[in-house]
């Protein structure tokens, strides 16, 4: 690690825990789960790719539609009568941010340049910012710069998003540790020349101190 000068983190499943089961219960209460798919199955295998809601969320993550449009489509195509506030509550239920992770990021910034590279919608970014403020550490203080799919109109594992990160920041890929929890993203990062390191979802408390013992 002595030659590492830059750190690139994913958000969901890495910096924030993804609370899948509680979120799925919210979806079930709204009537959004597809027929024949159980909460247990989705918790274990993730959203079915053919699930229209999964494709719709991807469009929002890529900035093709904004949050109000997303909610309007849900009402129109799924017959949902819930308010914007109720829908936001349901979709934000997946996010859980822990203060120790923000503190670690701030500590790492004293030694490295730290960046965020995430497939994320504005809805979930604003919820992340809200939780960080509630914990007393604005999320903007944790990173030198953030790269979010909804702003860039492209998402991992698209190689263009990695090249955009590299060109915009001027980082040297071989001096950059990239941490993510999804194999496809890790492979794409490695192809871009980054020192890609996969961790299991929601395990940063165990993974990061092994990489940076000085955090203990």
C-alpha positions as CSV (number, residue, x, y, z in Angstrom):
1,X,0.0,0.0,0.0
2,X,3.0,2.3,0.2
3,X,2.6,3.3,-3.4
4,X,-1.1,4.1,-3.2
5,X,-1.9,7.8,-3.4
6,X,-5.6,7.8,-4.3
7,X,-8.7,5.9,-3.1
8,X,-11.9,5.4,-5.0
9,X,-15.0,4.1,-3.1
10,X,-18.3,2.8,-4.2
11,X,-21.2,3.9,-2.1
12,X,-24.0,1.3,-1.8
13,X,-22.9,-1.8,0.0
14,X,-19.5,-0.2,0.7
15,X,-19.8,3.2,2.5
16,X,-23.5,2.8,3.2
17,X,-25.2,-0.5,4.2
18,X,-27.9,-1.7,1.8
19,X,-30.8,-2.7,4.0
20,X,-32.5,-4.9,1.4
21,X,-35.1,-6.8,3.6
22,X,-36.6,-3.6,5.2
23,X,-36.8,-1.9,1.8
24,X,-38.4,-5.0,0.2
25,X,-41.1,-5.0,2.9
26,X,-41.8,-1.3,2.0
27,X,-42.1,-2.3,-1.7
28,X,-44.4,-5.2,-0.8
29,X,-46.6,-2.7,1.2
30,X,-46.9,-0.6,-1.9
31,X,-47.7,-3.5,-4.2
32,X,-44.4,-3.2,-6.1
33,X,-43.1,-6.8,-5.8
34,X,-43.5,-8.8,-9.0
35,X,-45.8,-11.8,-8.9
36,X,-44.1,-15.1,-8.0
37,X,-41.0,-13.5,-6.5
38,X,-40.6,-13.7,-2.7
39,X,-38.8,-11.3,-0.3
40,X,-36.4,-14.2,0.5
41,X,-35.5,-14.8,-3.1
42,X,-34.8,-11.1,-3.8
43,X,-32.8,-10.8,-0.6
44,X,-30.7,-13.7,-1.7
45,X,-30.4,-13.1,-5.5
46,X,-31.1,-9.4,-6.0
47,X,-33.7,-7.8,-8.2
48,X,-34.7,-9.9,-11.3
49,X,-33.1,-8.1,-14.3
50,X,-36.4,-8.5,-16.2
51,X,-38.3,-6.8,-13.4
52,X,-39.7,-3.5,-14.9
53,X,-39.0,-1.7,-11.6
54,X,-35.3,-2.7,-11.7
55,X,-35.1,-1.2,-15.2
56,X,-36.9,1.9,-14.1
57,X,-34.5,2.4,-11.2
58,X,-31.6,2.0,-13.6
59,X,-33.0,4.8,-15.7
60,X,-33.1,7.0,-12.7
61,X,-29.6,6.1,-11.6
62,X,-28.4,7.0,-15.1
63,X,-30.1,10.4,-15.0
64,X,-32.6,9.5,-17.8
65,X,-35.5,10.4,-15.5
66,X,-35.6,12.6,-12.4
67,X,-37.2,11.7,-9.1
68,X,-40.7,13.3,-9.7
69,X,-40.9,11.5,-13.1
70,X,-39.9,8.2,-11.5
71,X,-42.7,8.6,-8.9
72,X,-45.2,9.6,-11.7
73,X,-44.4,6.5,-13.7
74,X,-44.9,4.3,-10.6
75,X,-48.3,5.8,-10.0
76,X,-49.3,5.5,-13.7
77,X,-47.9,2.0,-14.4
78,X,-48.5,0.4,-11.0
79,X,-51.7,2.1,-9.9
80,X,-50.0,3.5,-6.7
81,X,-51.7,6.3,-4.9
82,X,-48.9,7.0,-2.4
83,X,-47.5,10.5,-1.9
84,X,-44.1,11.6,-3.0
85,X,-43.1,11.5,0.7
86,X,-44.3,8.0,1.1
87,X,-42.6,6.7,-2.0
88,X,-39.3,8.5,-1.0
89,X,-39.5,6.9,2.4
90,X,-39.9,3.4,0.9
91,X,-37.0,3.7,-1.6
92,X,-34.7,5.4,0.9
93,X,-35.3,2.6,3.4
94,X,-32.5,0.7,1.7
95,X,-29.8,3.2,2.9
96,X,-28.1,3.0,6.3
97,X,-25.1,5.2,6.9
98,X,-22.8,4.6,9.9
99,X,-20.8,7.5,11.5
100,X,-17.6,5.4,11.9
101,X,-17.3,5.1,8.1
102,X,-17.5,8.9,7.7
103,X,-14.9,9.3,10.3
104,X,-12.6,6.9,8.6
105,X,-13.0,8.7,5.3
106,X,-12.1,12.0,6.9
107,X,-9.1,10.3,8.4
108,X,-8.0,8.8,5.1
109,X,-8.3,12.2,3.4
110,X,-5.4,13.4,5.5
111,X,-3.1,10.9,3.7
112,X,-4.8,10.2,0.3
113,X,-7.0,11.8,-2.3
114,X,-10.4,10.2,-1.7
115,X,-13.1,9.9,-4.4
116,X,-16.6,8.5,-4.6
117,X,-17.7,6.6,-7.8
118,X,-21.2,5.4,-7.5
119,X,-24.2,4.3,-9.5
120,X,-26.7,6.4,-7.7
121,X,-29.9,8.5,-8.2
122,X,-30.5,12.0,-6.9
123,X,-33.1,10.5,-4.5
124,X,-30.5,8.3,-2.8
125,X,-27.8,10.9,-2.9
126,X,-29.9,13.4,-1.1
127,X,-30.8,10.7,1.5
128,X,-27.1,9.9,2.0
129,X,-26.4,13.6,2.5
130,X,-29.3,13.9,5.0
131,X,-28.1,11.0,7.1
132,X,-24.5,12.3,7.1
133,X,-25.7,15.7,8.3
134,X,-27.7,14.0,11.0
135,X,-24.5,12.2,12.1
136,X,-22.6,15.5,12.3
137,X,-20.3,15.0,9.3
138,X,-21.3,16.5,5.9
139,X,-20.7,13.9,3.3
140,X,-18.9,16.4,1.1
141,X,-16.2,16.6,3.8
142,X,-15.4,12.9,3.2
143,X,-14.3,13.2,-0.4
144,X,-12.1,15.3,-2.7
145,X,-14.7,14.9,-5.4
146,X,-17.8,12.7,-6.1
147,X,-18.7,11.0,-9.4
148,X,-22.4,10.0,-9.5
149,X,-24.0,8.1,-12.4
150,X,-27.2,10.3,-12.4
151,X,-25.1,13.4,-13.0
152,X,-22.7,11.8,-15.5
153,X,-25.5,9.9,-17.5
154,X,-23.4,6.8,-17.5
155,X,-23.0,4.0,-14.9
156,X,-20.5,1.3,-13.9
157,X,-19.4,-1.1,-15.4
158,X,-19.3,1.2,-18.5
159,X,-15.6,1.8,-19.1
160,X,-16.4,5.4,-20.0
161,X,-17.2,6.3,-16.4
162,X,-13.8,5.0,-15.2
163,X,-12.0,7.0,-18.0
164,X,-14.0,10.1,-17.0
165,X,-12.8,9.7,-13.4
166,X,-9.2,9.2,-14.4
167,X,-9.1,12.1,-16.9
168,X,-11.0,14.5,-14.6
169,X,-8.9,13.9,-11.5
170,X,-5.6,13.3,-13.2
171,X,-4.9,10.3,-11.0
172,X,-2.5,7.6,-12.0
173,X,-4.5,4.4,-12.2
174,X,-1.7,2.2,-10.9
175,X,-1.5,4.5,-7.8
176,X,-5.2,4.2,-7.1
177,X,-7.0,1.7,-4.9
178,X,-10.6,1.1,-6.0
179,X,-13.0,-0.5,-3.6
180,X,-16.4,-2.0,-4.7
181,X,-18.6,-4.9,-3.8
182,X,-19.8,-5.9,-7.3
183,X,-17.6,-8.3,-9.4
184,X,-18.6,-6.6,-12.8
185,X,-17.6,-3.2,-11.5
186,X,-14.3,-4.5,-10.0
187,X,-13.4,-6.2,-13.4
188,X,-14.2,-3.0,-15.2
189,X,-12.1,-0.9,-12.8
190,X,-9.2,-3.3,-13.2
191,X,-9.4,-3.1,-17.0
192,X,-9.1,0.7,-16.6
193,X,-5.8,0.1,-14.7
194,X,-7.1,0.7,-11.2
195,X,-5.9,-1.4,-8.3
196,X,-9.4,-2.9,-7.8
197,X,-10.2,-4.6,-4.5
198,X,-13.6,-6.4,-4.0
199,X,-15.2,-6.6,-0.6
200,X,-18.3,-8.3,0.5
201,X,-21.4,-6.1,0.7
202,X,-22.0,-4.3,4.0
203,X,-18.6,-5.3,5.5
204,X,-16.5,-2.1,5.5
205,X,-15.9,-2.3,9.3
206,X,-14.0,-5.6,8.7
207,X,-12.4,-4.9,5.3
208,X,-11.1,-1.3,5.7
209,X,-9.0,-1.8,8.9
210,X,-7.2,-4.7,7.2
211,X,-6.2,-2.4,4.4
212,X,-5.4,0.5,6.6
213,X,-4.4,-0.7,10.1
214,X,-3.7,2.9,11.1
215,X,-7.5,3.4,11.3
216,X,-7.7,1.1,14.4
